[in-house]
Structure formats: C-alpha cells, structure tokens
Amino acid sequence: MATAKTRKSSHAETVLRHWREAVPNDRLAHLVKDATRGLIRALTMRLAEHQVAIGHWAFLRILWETDGLTQRELSVQAGVMEPTTFAAIKAMEKLGYVARKQMPSSRKNVYVFLTPAGRALKGKLVPLAEEVNRIAVRGVGAADIAVTRQTLLAMIENLALDEADAHKREQRVPSTRQIARLLADAGNGTRRARGA
C-alpha cells in the first residue's frame, strides 16, 4: 500500500518527467501555469494552518499595503471580477479580518478596512509566503533568479499592453457567466444540429 509520502514523490516525479521528457520545449505559458500551481498549492497548505483561504491572500496583501480601498479598487488591484471580491470580502468580514464602511463624503462607495485581527495576520502569513518562495528557488543561482524575474516582468508588461490593445479592438475578457452562456449556446447548437 502506497504511503502519502510515496504518492507525493510519485506525483513530483511524474510532473518532472512530463516537462523533461514528454514536452521539454513546450510553451512558456504551460511552464508558468505549472509553477504557479505549485506555488499556490504550497502556500494554500500553509495558509490553511492559520484558517486563511488562498482566495483571501491577495486581498490581505493589498490591504496590508493600502488599507481603506473601495471594493472596486480591490477588484482592479487583485485582478478579479467584482462579484469575486464581494464574496471574499463578505467572508473575510465574517472571519473578523476586515470591516466594510461607507464614508460620509461618499455614500456611494463601500470601503474595506483591516481590523486589528486582519492586520495581525501579516506577521504570521508573510513569512509563510517567503518560505514558499525560498523552497521554489532552492538550488537556483542568484543570477538565474534575477534573469527569471526580469523575463517574467517583461512578459507581464507585454501581456498588459496586449490587453490594453484588445480593449481598443473592443475585445474583453468574458465573465464566468458569459462563458457559461457561450458554452450553453454552443451545446444547444450541437443538439439542434444533431436533431435536424
């Protein structure tokens, strides 16, 4: 019977074999996705020990740097849709990490502020993220890390410029609801074509 340690080792070997043997020259997007998945899983395990969801991590990081943002500003900075931000903030409010407030000067906007409990999480959680980063680059030289960082920043900039150009072409990233609708319409078209 395989132990948990054996299964984990086997999973790691499978992933490495895939990248080194099956698709050694695959696109960067796939490498970045797998690296991101590994980083997120490692951080998720550590955050869970402190009863913090990975979905709350981005919002906490933003608020630790700039407290008192509107929900819309949080959405933009986190790179997620407003309904996602709203759900996360509601959950974080129930956990006692944030408080939502309207300001007398602007009753239209809802501002999000860290509570003392939310602010205190920084000292516990940031070291966990730093640990994950250290693990991820273990055995990689400082020069290689610097080049990787420079390359990733260039990719981020290039893709941000592409997205700005897409807006000029009236292309948008569809919402989850829009994608579901497109898939449903495509499925209905397939069924209609079969029934015809």
Buried (B, 14 or more C-beta within 10 A) or exposed (E): EEEEEEEEEEEEEEEEEBEEEEEEEEEEEEEEEBEEEBBBEBBBEBBEEEEBEBBBBBBBBBBBEEBEBBBEBBBBBBEBBEEBBBEBBEBBBEBEBBBBEEEEEEEEBBBBBBBEEBBEBBEEBEEBBEEBBEEEEEEEEEEEEEEEEEEEEEEEEEEEEEEEEEEEEEEEEEEEEEEEEEEEEEEEEEEEEEEE
